[in-house]
Amino acid sequence: MSSIKAIRGFKDILPDEVGWWQEVERAARRVCRLFGFREIRIPVVERTELFARSIGQDTDIVEKEMYTFPDRNNESLTLRPEATAGIVRSVIENNLAAAGRPLKLYFIGPMFRYERPQKGRQRQFHQFNIEAFNVADPHIDAEIILLLAQFLDRVGVEGVEFNINSLGCQALDCRPKFKKNLQDFLRARQEQLCPDCRRRLEINPLRVLDCKVDRCQDAVKDAPGILDFMCGDCREHFDVVLKAIEQAGVKFTVNPRLVRGLDYYTRTTFEALAGELGAQNAVAGGGRYDGLVKALGGPDIPGLGFAVGLERLIMLLSQQKTLDMSTPALSAAAFDQTTASIGFKVVQEMRSRGVWAEMEYEHASLKSQLRRANKLGSKWVVILGPEELNNHEALLRDMTTGEQKKVPFFPEDTRATVNNIVQVTGIIGDEEDQVD
């Protein structure tokens, strides 16, 4: 009988890889705490209508990429392809923004899209999301860009570049005016466009600017830019954002061709790029979506956010640096059932103090146990044999230098024994891991 394998595009994250994920998630949570963002956790499955109404019925995500299925009541459900719509749904349903104060949330979790798996992109992928509500002031736009910059700096990404644009608003003399001019420009060149972009031309021409097909990129090379059509309010908003980011020392480029692939974006939009990822080099992106909450049946409040693709970020990090893997501080080597029982208590006492400790369960030779401790990367080994037991002394071996030291050993007083071990080794446990 053949073995069962993972579904194509659904990848195991193995123990040797998980350290990267833990480092990135830890950095995300720390930065969010500094900026006052609180974690929210939303369901993996939502009603399909939520994504059709928020992302856009005519987007590639909704038309081609969603995992959609009927439940037993024949209701159409979808595995979430992105997090913003679900977070907005939760904000509305749970009345989280009712107080009118700034509501700042973050989310880390898996998404699902049916697209061709490739380097750094799977059908189940993970994102770190930031979402903020109830703030129209442009300084919040700058704040979340600076949060993203600090996060990428904290995890150690090198060579990050920020592209920033404004998509304007729905006022007649702003984005609608730009949209008409862009349509006129593209209609004169529609023979150069791919079939998808010919359709987008009439539905949402801004998406043509985001197409990655070479001939479409050539066709829009001289297209009009939104910055030439922005109304006064949008121009003022954008100028404040740019000034605040510049004053904070974050380098950026204003890119009038930058649009986001989702329908709900307005005004500020941005991407963080990392050149080592190749042609698809965006590691994060986001922007403002002031009309989305209202479009999904909630109050007319502003919102904005971003998403970081964790697979691509971790792939980039693994190319740029080596992960500093933690190793056990102490291993216990024992030789029979009696000394193993004592060693087991020593190891548990160390763990209760927040120290990573291991022991050999098989009563192998000392040489074999030291070899295993060295392979684990243990910094110290406490050697417990019948002779040590009789002399009330344990041997401590420094695995870096090979030096051995004797410490007083009390078979009936594990705490006193561990106190002696700690005094000699200087091992300090992690306070967060200590057992009360």
N, C-alpha and C positions, 0 to 999 in steps of 0.2 A: 504494500500500500504506500503510495507516494505521500510525502509530508505536505502539510498545509503551509503556504507562504503568505506573507503580507500582500495586501492589495497594491497594485501598481500606483505609485504616487503617495503611498502611506508608509512612512519610514519610521523604523524603530530608532529611538535615541538611546544609545547604548551607554553603559556605565562610564567608559572612558571619555565619552562626549558630554555627559551631563554636567561636568564641572564648568564648561563654558556657559551652559544655560543658567546654572546657579549664579555664576558671577554676574552675568548680564541682568538677571532678574533682581539680584540683590542691589545692583547699582541703580536700576530703575526705581525700586522702592525707596532707596535713600534720597534720590533727587526729588521724587514726588513729595516726600515728607518735608524737605527743605522749602518747597514751593507751596505747601499747604494743600496738596491733592490727596484725596482719600480713595481707597480701593472700592470698586464695585464689581460684582460677579453676576453675569447674566447667563441665561440658558443657551445651550448649543443649538437648539431647534426653535424656530419662530414660525409664525404664519407667513406664507409666501408673499402675501399682500404687503407686508411691512417693507420688504426689499424692493418690490415693484414700485411702490409709491415713493420711497426715499431715494434709492439709487437711480431709478429711471427705467421705465418699461423697455426702452429702446437701447439700453446699454448692452455691451457685450457680456457683462456679468449676468444680467437677468436673462438675456436671450440665449446664451450659450454655456455659461459656466456654473450655474447653480445646481446643487444636489437637491432636487425637489421630488417629493413623493406624496401620495395620498395616505392618510391614516385610515383606521378602520371605519371612521365616520365619513370617509371620502373628503376630508378637509385637506387642502393643499398645504404641506409643511415643507420647510427648507432648512438644511444645515447652514448656519450663518456664514455668508461669504465675506462679511466685514462686521465690525463691532459697533460703529457709530449708530446705526439705525436701532439696534437692540438697546443700546444705552439710552437713546432718546425715548424709545418706547417705555423703558423703565422709569425714566424721569417723569414722563406724563402720567403713567399708571399709578405711580406711588407719590405723586404730587411733591417731588423733591425740590422743585424750584419755586414753590408757592411763597416762601418768605421774601423773595425778591433780592436776597443777598447773593453774592457770587457763589456758584456751585461748581466745585472743581473736583473732577473724578479721574481715576485712572483704571486701566483694565489690562490684564495679561492673560492670553489664552489662545486656543486653536481656532482656525477658520478653515473653510472647505470650499474649494473651487475645482470644477472639472475642466482642467486644461492640461496641455501636454507637459509632463514632468521634465524639468531641465535643471541645470546646475543652480542650486540655491532657490529652487521653486518646486514645491511639491503640491499635491492635491489636498493634503492636510498640512497647513502651515500655521505659524504662530505669530501673533502681533502683540506689541506693547502700545496701548492707546492712551491718549490724553484727551479729555473732553471738558470744556468749561462753558457755563451757561450764565445768563443774566448780566453779562458785562458787554456793553457796546463800545466802551472806551478803547481806542487803538493800542493803549499800552498793554492790554491783555494779549493782543496779537504778538507784540514783541516779547512778552513774558514767556509764552509757550515756545517761541522760537529759541529763546535763551535757555529754557529748560532742556530742550532737545540738544542744544549745543553743549550744555554742561553734562548731560547724560553721555553723549558720544565721546566727550573728552574723558569722562570718568572711566569708561570701559576701555579707553585707549585706542580709539579709531584714529588713524593718521590720514592726513590729506583730505579732510572733509571740506566740501564747498557748498555754500547755500545759494540756491536760486530763489528769487522772490518776485512775485507779480501781484497785480490786483485784477480781479475779474469784474470790478465795478458792481453796480446794483441794478435793480429792475426799473429805475426811473427812465422815462422815455428818452431822455437826452444822454443816457449812459449806455448800459450794455445792449438794450434793444437797438440803439442806433449803430453801435459797433457790429452787432450781429447782422444787420441788413447790409452794411458795407462789406463785411466778410463774405456773405452769401453771394453778393454781386461779383466779388473778386473770384470766388471759387467756381461759380457757374461758367465763367469764361475759360476755366481750366479743368472742367469736370472730366474731360477725356483722359487727363493724366492721372486721375484719382483711381484708387482701388474700388472694387464694387461696394465694400462696406462704407467707404467715405462718400461715394455718390449718394448712398441712402442717407448718411448722416448730414449731408449738405442741406437737405430740406428740413430735417428734424432738429438737429443741434449742430450747427456748423463749427462750434468751438471744438468739438471732438476731432474734427479733421486735423486741427493743429497738434493733437496729441497722438496721431497715428504714427506707428514705427515703421511702416512700409516705406522703402527708400523713395519710390516715385512720388508718394504723397508728401514726403518731407521736401523734395525738390519743388513740388507744385506750390507749397505754402511759403517758400523761402522769402518772397517779397510781399507777403500778405500784410494788410494793415494790422496794427497792434492796438490792443485795448487802451493802452496808456494815452493814445491820441484822442480818445473819445470819452474819457471819464468825466463825470459831472464834478462840480466844485467840492461837494461833500466827500466824495470818494477820493478825490485828489488830496484833500486835507488829511483824511484818515490815513492814506498811504504814506504821506510825507512824515507824519508823526511816528508811524511804525518804523520807517527806515531810519529816522533820526535816533530813536531809542536803541535800535540794534547797533547802529554805528557807535553811539556813545558807550555801549557796553563792550566794544572792542571785538565784536564778531564780524568777520569779513563775509561779504555777500555780493552777489551780482543780480541786478534787476534784469529779469529775462521776460520780455513782453510776449514771448511765444509759450510761456509756461501756463498750461491749464491742467485741471484735474479731471479724471475720467468719470466723475460722478456728478449727477445733476444738481446736487444741493449746495455747491460752493458759491460764495459771493465774496467780493472784496479780496482781502489778503489770501494768497495761496503761496505755498513754498515747498521746496524739496531740499533734502540733504543728499549730496552726491559723493560717492567715493570711487575714484577713477579705477581702482584695481578690480572692480566688479565687471569691467568691460562695458559693452554697449548699453546693457540694462543696469546702469550704475546708481540708480536711486535707492538709498538704504532707508529713507523715511520721507514722508510727505503729508501735507495737510493743508488746512485753511479754515476760513470762516464760512459758516452755513446758517445765516440769520433767519432764513425762512423755513428751515427743516422742521422745527418743533411744531410750528403752526400747521405745516403741510401734513403732519401725522396726527392732527387732531388735538394738539396742545395749545397752550397760550402763545402769543406772539412775542417770543423772547429770543434774544441773540444767542448764538452758540458758535464754538470753534474748537478745533482739535487737530491731532495728527496721529499717524500710525507708523510704527517701526516694524519692518519685517525681520523677525528674529533669525530665521534661517540664513538670510543673506548677510545680516550683521555678524553672526557667529562664523560664517564662512570667511568673511573678511578678516575678523579678528584672528582666526587660526592661521591666515596667511601672513599676518603682520607680526605676531608675537607667539611665544610659547606659554602655555598655561602653567602657572605655578601651582602644581598639585600638592595638596596637604597630605601628610603621612602620619602614621601613628607616633606618638611621643614615647610610648613604652610598650614592650612586649614581655610576656612572662614565659620563661622556659622551665618546665617541670619534668620529672622523670618517672613518677609512679602515681597511683591514684591519690595517695595521701598528699604529696606535694602539689599535685594538680588541683586538689580541692582548696588548698591554701592559696595557690596562685590565682584561682578563679575569684576568690574573695578580694585579693589585692587589685585585680583588674576592675572588678565592679566598684570598689571604693574610688579608684582613680577616675572612672567614668562619672561617678556621682559628683566629682569635683570639676567636671567639664574637660577632662583630659581624654583624648583618643588613645585607648589602650587595647591591645590584642593579646591572645595567648594561643599556644599550640595545643590542640586537643589530642593529638596522637603522641604517645610517649616515645618519641624518637630520640636518637643520640643528640648530644649537645651541639655537635657540629652541624647536624641537619637542622636543628631548631634555629641556630644562629644564622644559617644560610637563608631560611625562610624569613626570619626577622629582617635581614638585610634586603631581601627582595621586596618586602612590604615597605621598606624605607624607615623602619623604626629607628629612632634616635638613641634609645637606651633599651637594654634587655636586663631584666631582673632574673637571676639564675637561682632556682630553688631546688636543691637536691637533698638527699638524706643527710649528707655531711653538714650542709648549711643548716638544716633543721636541728641537728644535734647541737651545733655550736651557737645556735640562736643568732646566726649571721646570714645575710643574703649577699650575693655578689651582684654588683651593678656594672654592666659593661657598656662603655661608651662606644657606639658602633661607628663613630667617625674616626676616633683615634685608636681604638682597640684597648684603651686603658680600662682596668677593672678596679673597683673600690668595694670595700666591705662596709655594710651598714647593719646596725642592730636590727634583729628580726624577732618579732613576737608572734608566734603561731596563733595565740588566743586573742591578740589585740591588733586587728588589721589596721585600725585607724592610726595607732602609734607607729606601726611599721611603715605605712604610706607617708606619714609625716617625715620619717627619716629619709625615705626615698626622695621626697620632694626637696628636702633640705640639701641633699647631695647633688641632685640633678638640676635643680632650679626650674623644674617643669611648672608652668603656670597654666591653669585651665582657662577655657573660654567661659566668661561669666554667664553668657547667654545659654550655655549648655549645662550649667550646674543644676543638680537636682536639689530641691529644697528639702 
